[in-house]
Amino acid sequence: MQNASASSTSHHHDMSSSNTSRIHSCAQLIQEYTSTLTPFEQKGLAIAMEHLGPSFDMKRSSGFLRWKDTQQQAKTLKTTEK
């Protein structure tokens, strides 16, 4: 019985560290995205965040999703060109 418990705890720890990595990675992506915004876009983002409050989710915003797709396409192109 102890082995199952220890295994479960270990599995939970692995999932927890995986979630932490994913959260950190997402935060990095958001930081990269916001650093590419023009002053006009930054103003628009600030207004959206102010108006939508806690319901605003950068990860689901159309601008962030388009930027992320563009980044992935660029990465794919670099990989196929090698």
C-alpha positions in Angstrom: 0.0 0.0 0.0 2.8 2.4 0.8 4.3 2.0 -2.7 1.1 3.0 -4.3 0.9 6.1 -2.1 4.6 7.0 -2.8 4.0 6.5 -6.5 0.9 8.7 -6.4 2.8 11.4 -4.6 5.7 11.2 -7.0 3.3 11.3 -10.0 1.5 14.3 -8.4 4.9 16.1 -8.0 5.8 15.4 -11.6 2.4 16.9 -12.7 2.9 19.8 -10.4 6.4 20.6 -11.8 5.0 20.2 -15.4 2.2 22.6 -14.6 4.7 25.1 -13.2 6.9 24.8 -16.3 3.9 25.3 -18.5 2.8 28.4 -16.5 6.3 29.8 -16.7 6.5 29.1 -20.4 3.1 30.8 -21.0 4.2 33.9 -18.9 7.4 34.1 -21.1 5.3 33.9 -24.3 3.0 36.7 -23.0 6.0 38.8 -22.1 7.5 38.3 -25.5 4.2 39.1 -27.2 3.6 42.3 -25.2 7.2 43.5 -26.0 6.3 43.4 -29.7 3.3 45.7 -29.4 3.3 49.2 -30.7 2.4 52.0 -28.3 -1.0 52.1 -30.0 -1.5 48.4 -29.4 -0.3 48.7 -25.8 -3.0 51.3 -25.2 -5.6 49.0 -26.7 -4.5 46.2 -24.5 -4.6 48.4 -21.4 -8.2 49.5 -22.3 -9.3 45.9 -22.9 -7.8 44.8 -19.6 -9.4 47.7 -17.8 -12.9 47.1 -19.4 -12.9 43.4 -19.1 -11.2 43.1 -15.7 -10.6 39.6 -14.4 -12.5 38.1 -17.3 -9.7 39.2 -19.7 -7.4 36.3 -20.5 -4.3 37.2 -22.6 -3.9 33.5 -23.6 -7.3 33.7 -25.3 -7.0 37.1 -26.9 -7.1 37.2 -30.7 -3.9 39.2 -31.0 -1.9 36.9 -28.7 -3.2 33.8 -30.6 -2.3 35.2 -34.0 1.1 36.2 -32.7 1.7 32.7 -31.3 0.6 31.1 -34.6 3.0 33.4 -36.5 5.8 32.4 -34.1 5.1 28.7 -34.5 5.0 29.1 -38.3 8.4 30.9 -38.3 9.9 28.2 -36.1 8.6 25.5 -38.4 10.0 27.3 -41.5 13.4 27.6 -39.8 13.3 23.9 -38.9 12.4 22.8 -42.5 15.1 25.0 -44.0 17.9 23.3 -42.2 
